Amino acid sequence: MKDNGDSKNRGKDNSSIKWAIQVFFIAFILSLFFSFISANGVSNLSVTIAILILFLVIFIGIIFDIIGVAVTVANEDEFHAKATKKVEGSKKSLKLIKNSAKVANICADVIGDICGVLSGALGAMVSIKISQKFGISSNIQYFISALVASLTISGKAAGKQVAKNNSTKIVHVVGTILNKFNKEEKK
């Protein structure tokens, strides 16, 4: 009996469905956790600290978007050479590149999108805090919402270029950091 590749395609389809389900639960749990922390934590903070946290969340979203792009454009061959020389983090970097679709999905889509939603919620909280503290009209929410969106979008646009131009360095740094947490593979 001749196999025309249908069993391979079914295996890939099942793998994709399994991955989508895993991503759903990862995103759900992370979103729930960060939403709870932000709603309960930021509401008790000063306006200045709340604004700093808002900028931090935007920055984290941009950084993870950069990582997501970098792993998709990085050159695997450079890391094979580094791995043969036993350069720290090179094997982890290779794993990141070989799993670039999943890594990009987690970094850019899951973490990046959670940061986007979270920054929107934080922006709303900040606008309420500013309105209450300074007696400013509640229309400040539109300004803050537009500012948050503009910072996120422009930061990610600039970050994509940084990721393309520095993909090897970025992936190697991430691989080295991940290597520090792995007891089995120190080189």
C-alpha positions as CSV (number, residue, x, y, z in Angstrom):
1,M,0.0,0.0,0.0
2,K,1.4,3.3,-1.0
3,D,1.5,6.3,1.4
4,N,0.9,9.5,-0.4
5,G,1.8,11.7,2.5
6,D,-1.7,11.9,4.0
7,S,-0.5,10.4,7.3
8,K,2.3,12.9,7.6
9,N,-0.1,15.8,7.0
10,R,-2.5,14.4,9.6
11,G,0.3,14.3,12.0
12,K,1.3,17.9,11.3
13,D,-2.4,18.9,11.6
14,N,-2.7,17.2,15.0
15,S,0.5,18.8,16.1
16,S,-0.8,22.2,15.1
17,I,-4.0,21.7,16.9
18,K,-2.2,20.5,20.0
19,W,0.1,23.6,19.8
20,A,-2.9,25.9,19.4
21,I,-4.6,24.3,22.5
22,Q,-1.4,24.7,24.5
23,V,-1.0,28.3,23.5
24,F,-4.6,29.0,24.4
25,F,-4.0,27.7,28.0
26,I,-0.7,29.5,28.3
27,A,-2.2,32.7,27.2
28,F,-5.3,32.3,29.4
29,I,-3.3,31.6,32.5
30,L,-0.8,34.4,31.9
31,S,-3.5,36.9,31.0
32,L,-5.5,36.0,34.1
33,F,-2.4,36.3,36.3
34,F,-1.2,39.6,35.0
35,S,-4.7,41.1,34.8
36,F,-5.2,40.2,38.5
37,I,-1.9,41.6,39.5
38,S,-2.3,44.8,37.6
39,A,-5.9,45.4,38.7
40,N,-5.2,44.8,42.3
41,G,-1.6,46.1,42.5
42,V,-1.7,49.2,40.4
43,S,-4.9,50.5,41.9
44,N,-3.2,51.1,45.2
45,L,-0.1,52.8,43.8
46,S,0.7,56.4,43.2
47,V,0.2,57.9,39.7
48,T,3.9,58.1,39.1
49,I,4.5,54.4,39.9
50,A,1.5,53.4,37.9
51,I,2.8,55.3,34.9
52,L,6.2,53.7,35.3
53,I,4.6,50.3,35.4
54,L,2.6,51.1,32.3
55,F,5.8,52.1,30.4
56,L,7.5,48.9,31.7
57,V,4.7,46.7,30.3
58,I,4.9,48.5,26.9
59,F,8.7,48.0,26.9
60,I,8.4,44.3,27.8
61,G,5.9,43.8,24.9
62,I,8.3,45.5,22.5
63,I,11.3,43.4,23.7
64,F,9.4,40.1,23.3
65,D,8.3,41.2,19.9
66,I,12.0,41.9,19.0
67,I,12.9,38.4,20.2
68,G,10.1,36.8,18.2
69,V,11.2,38.5,15.0
70,A,14.9,37.8,15.7
71,V,14.5,34.0,16.0
72,T,12.6,33.9,12.7
73,V,15.3,35.7,10.7
74,A,18.5,34.5,12.5
75,N,21.0,32.4,10.5
76,E,21.1,28.9,11.9
77,D,24.6,28.3,10.3
78,E,26.3,30.9,12.5
79,F,25.1,29.0,15.6
80,H,26.2,25.6,14.3
81,A,29.7,27.1,14.0
82,K,29.5,28.5,17.6
83,A,28.1,25.2,18.9
84,T,31.1,23.3,17.5
85,K,33.4,25.8,19.3
86,K,31.3,25.2,22.5
87,V,30.3,28.9,22.8
88,E,27.9,29.3,25.7
89,G,24.3,29.6,24.7
90,S,24.8,28.4,21.1
91,K,22.9,25.1,21.5
92,K,20.0,26.9,23.1
93,S,20.1,29.5,20.4
94,L,19.9,26.7,17.8
95,K,16.9,25.2,19.6
96,L,15.3,28.7,19.5
97,I,15.9,29.0,15.7
98,K,14.7,25.4,15.0
99,N,11.5,26.1,16.9
100,S,11.2,29.7,15.6
101,A,7.5,29.5,14.7
102,K,6.6,28.4,18.3
103,V,9.1,30.9,19.9
104,A,7.8,33.7,17.8
105,N,4.2,32.7,18.6
106,I,5.0,32.7,22.4
107,C,7.1,35.9,22.3
108,A,5.3,38.1,19.8
109,D,1.7,36.8,20.0
110,V,1.2,35.5,23.5
111,I,3.5,37.8,25.6
112,G,3.3,40.7,23.2
113,D,-0.5,40.7,22.9
114,I,-0.9,40.2,26.7
115,C,1.3,43.2,27.2
116,G,-0.8,45.1,24.7
117,V,-4.1,44.3,26.5
118,L,-2.5,44.9,29.9
119,S,-1.1,48.3,28.8
120,G,-4.6,49.2,27.7
121,A,-6.0,48.3,31.0
122,L,-3.2,50.0,32.9
123,G,-3.7,53.1,30.7
124,A,-7.3,53.2,31.7
125,M,-6.4,52.9,35.4
126,V,-3.8,55.7,35.0
127,S,-6.3,58.0,33.3
128,I,-8.7,57.4,36.2
129,K,-5.9,58.1,38.7
130,I,-4.9,61.3,36.9
131,S,-8.6,62.4,36.7
132,Q,-9.1,61.9,40.4
133,K,-5.8,63.4,41.6
134,F,-5.8,66.5,39.4
135,G,-9.5,66.9,38.7
136,I,-8.9,66.7,35.0
137,S,-11.8,65.7,32.7
138,S,-12.3,62.0,32.1
139,N,-11.6,62.7,28.4
140,I,-7.9,62.3,29.3
141,Q,-8.5,58.5,28.7
142,Y,-8.6,59.1,25.0
143,F,-5.3,60.9,25.1
144,I,-3.7,58.2,27.2
145,S,-5.2,55.4,25.1
146,A,-3.8,57.0,21.9
147,L,-0.4,57.5,23.6
148,V,-0.2,53.9,24.7
149,A,-1.2,52.6,21.3
150,S,1.3,54.9,19.5
151,L,4.2,54.0,21.8
152,T,3.5,50.3,21.4
153,I,3.1,50.4,17.6
154,S,6.0,52.7,16.9
155,G,8.2,50.7,19.4
156,K,7.4,47.4,17.7
157,A,8.0,48.9,14.3
158,A,11.4,50.2,15.3
159,G,12.0,46.9,17.1
160,K,11.4,44.8,14.0
161,Q,14.3,46.6,12.2
162,V,16.5,46.2,15.2
163,A,15.7,42.5,15.3
164,K,16.4,42.1,11.6
165,N,19.8,43.9,11.8
166,N,20.9,42.2,15.0
167,S,19.2,38.8,15.0
168,T,22.3,36.8,15.7
169,K,23.3,38.9,18.7
170,I,19.7,38.9,20.1
171,V,19.2,35.2,19.7
172,H,22.6,34.5,21.2
173,V,21.8,36.7,24.3
174,V,18.5,34.9,24.7
175,G,20.1,31.5,24.3
176,T,22.8,32.4,26.8
177,I,20.2,33.6,29.3
178,L,18.1,30.4,28.8
179,N,21.3,28.4,29.2
180,K,21.8,29.8,32.7
181,F,18.6,28.2,33.7
182,N,19.4,24.8,32.2
183,K,21.5,22.6,34.5
184,E,22.1,19.9,31.9
185,E,23.5,22.0,29.1
186,K,25.9,24.6,30.3
187,K,27.7,24.9,26.9
